[in-house]
Amino acid sequence: MREDVALWCRTCTNCACRARPHKTPQAPMGTVRVGAPMERIALDIMGPLNETERKNSYILVIQEYFTKWTEAFAIPDEKAVTVANVVATEWVCRFGMPHSLHSDQGRNFESEVFQEMCRLFGIDKTHTTPFRPQSDGQVERFNATLQKILASTAEHCHWDWDLMIPYAVMAYRATKHSATGFTPNYMMFGREISEPVDLVAGLPPDSDHAPSAPEYVQQMRERLQCVW
């Protein structure tokens, strides 16, 4: 009778469709600490999306951990050669080689081509836990923000979303980040950049300008002391 009751409970459709899956024991997540700009970056690929006239179907997102500086590139495919070429030409050639690179366990990131690129540049390659996107939560959270921006700006041109990426990323980099209290622009350059909205609203008065270089250095030291 016990076996019959257990079998009946396991085969109950109403219970099965409402039961929560059994959670596999996992190690507690920790906080990634970085001490300088361009020390650690995270990569992720978003897509496939509607293919544009320029044959782009995916978005490669690269985000830096310290300053939260983010770049997004429209790419035609997610092959390892394509991703490695964008990382080398668009990131390394402009910002230099990061000390470490974090990504999921996609075949493009774990392939011999990508691993060889990391070896040549002296990059320490790490990856997330399988089926655990929270391990790369920073860039995953940006993906949701980018999707929302593209959905609102390209609602009348779904086939031209790749043209809106630079403007969407520019708006993100000009927004104060909740983790640092500064915009990615200010964290990267030590000042706020001039934007199209400044032509409409005008520049702020001198008293509201960003702090000088010594003040910026002092603020960064205080924040680093709080982090460590």
N, C-alpha and C positions, 0 to 999 in steps of 0.2 A: 504493500500500500504506500509506503514511503517513497519508493521509486516512482510509482504511478503519479503521486502528487507532485513530486519534483519535476517530472517530465511534463505534466500538464501546465505547471507554472512557467517552465522555460519556453513552451510553445504557445503561450497566450499572446495573441497579436496586440491586444490593447496594452498590455504591460510592456511588451518589447518596444513598441513605438514611442513609449513615454519614459522608458528607463534611461538613466544616464550611463554612459560607457564607463567601464572600469578604468581608473587612472593608473598608469604605470608609475611607480616611484621614480622621482627625478631629483637630481641634486639641486639645492637652492641656487637661484640666479644671483650673480654678484654684480658689482659696479665696475665698469671699465674706467681706469684712471689714465689720463694722459697729461703730459706736462708742458707741451709746446705745440704750436701750430704745425700742421702737416706731419705729425708724428704717426698718426693712425687714421686710416680711411676705411670706409665700408662700401661695398658694392652690392647692387641688386638689379635685376632686370624685371621690368614691368611689361606685360603683354601676354599673348598677341592682341593688338588693337586693330582697328580698321586700317587697311593698307591705304596709304596716301598716294598722291600723284607722284611723289618722289620715291615710291616703293619702300617706305618705312613702315614697320609693323611693331617695333619694340622700342622701349626706352631704357637706356642704361643710366642708372642713377649712381653717382659717386658723392659721398658725404664725408666731410672731415670731422673728426670727433671733437677736437678742442674748440675751434671757432664756429662749428656747425655750418661751415661754408659748403654749399651744395652745387653740383653741376649735374645736368641731365642732357643726354644726347639721344636723338632719334637714330635708330639703326635699322637696317633692312632685315636682319636675322640675328639670332642669338648664338651663332657659332663662336667657338673659342678664338679663332683667328680675328674675327670682327671685334670682339670684346677686347682682346689683348692689344689690337691696333689702336683702338680709341683710348685705352688707358695710357699707352705709351705716347701717342701724339698729342692728345688733348689735355692730359693731366701731368704726366712726368715732364714733358717738354716745357710746360708753363710753370708748374709749382715745385718740380723736383721730385725725387724718389721718397716715398714715405717709408718709415721704418717697418710698419706692419700693415697688412691688408686683410680685411675680414669679409667673408661672403658666406652664402649658403653652400650646400654641397651639390649644386648643379653641375652637370657634365662639362659645361663650358668653363667653369671656374676650377674644376678639379682635373682638367685635361692636361696632357703632357705639354701642349703648347703654352697654356697659361702658367703652368708650374715652371716651365723653362724661362718664361719672361720674368717671373718673380725671382728666380735664381740669378739671372743675369743682372738684375737691378739691385740685388741684395735685399729683397723684401721678404720679411717673415710672413708667410701665408698661414692664416687661421681660418677655421670654418665653424659653422653653427652645428648644433646637435640635430640629428635627423628629425624632420617633422616638428621642429621647434623654432618657428619664426621669431619668437620672442628673443632668441639669442642675438638677433640682428634688429632689435626693436627700433633703434633710432632711424635707420633708413626705411624700415617698413612703415613707420609713422609718417615719414615724409611722403612716401608713395600715396598714402591716403589723401594727404593734403594736395599733392599734385593732381591726382585724379579729380578732386573736387574743383580745383581751379580750371582745369582743362574742360571739364563738363560744363562749367558756367560760362567760359569764354568762347567755347567752340560749339555751342548748341546749334548754331545755324551753319556750321561748316565742319561736320564730323570728319571730313576727309582731309582737313588741313590742320589737324591738331599738332602736327610736328612744327608748324610755323609759330605756334603759340607758346612752345616750351621756353624759349629764352625770356619772354615777358613774364611767364609764370614764375620762373626761377628768380628773376630780378625782384619781383614782389616779395617772394619768400625771404630773400637775403636782406631786404630792407625792413623786415618785421622783427621786432624784439623777440628774442628767444626766451622761453620760460626758464631754461636751465642756466643760462649765463647772465640774463638780465640786460644783454646788449644785442644789437643786430649782428648777423654774420658779417655784414659790411664793416661795421665798426671793429669787430674782433679781428678781422683780417687786415684792414688798412689803418686802424687807429683813428678813423674819422668816418663820417657819413658821406656817401657819395651824392652828387646832384642827380635828381631824378626828374622825369617829365612833370610830376605833380608840382615841383618847385616853380615851374613856369606859370602855373595857375594860381597857386596859393602864395607864392613868393618865398624868399629865403627867411629863416627865423632871425630874430635880432641877435646881436653879438653876445648878449648875456645868455642866450639859450644855445649857443654853439657847443659842440662837443668839447670836452676838456682838453687841455694842452697835453703835449707828449709826457712831461713829468707826471702830471696828474693821472694820465692813462696808465703809466707804468706802476704808480703807487696803487691804483685801483686793482690792477692785475695781480700785484703781489699780495694784497689783502685777500683777494678771492682765492688765490692758490693756497694761502695759509688756511683758509676755511675748508678747502677741499681736502688738504692733506691732514 
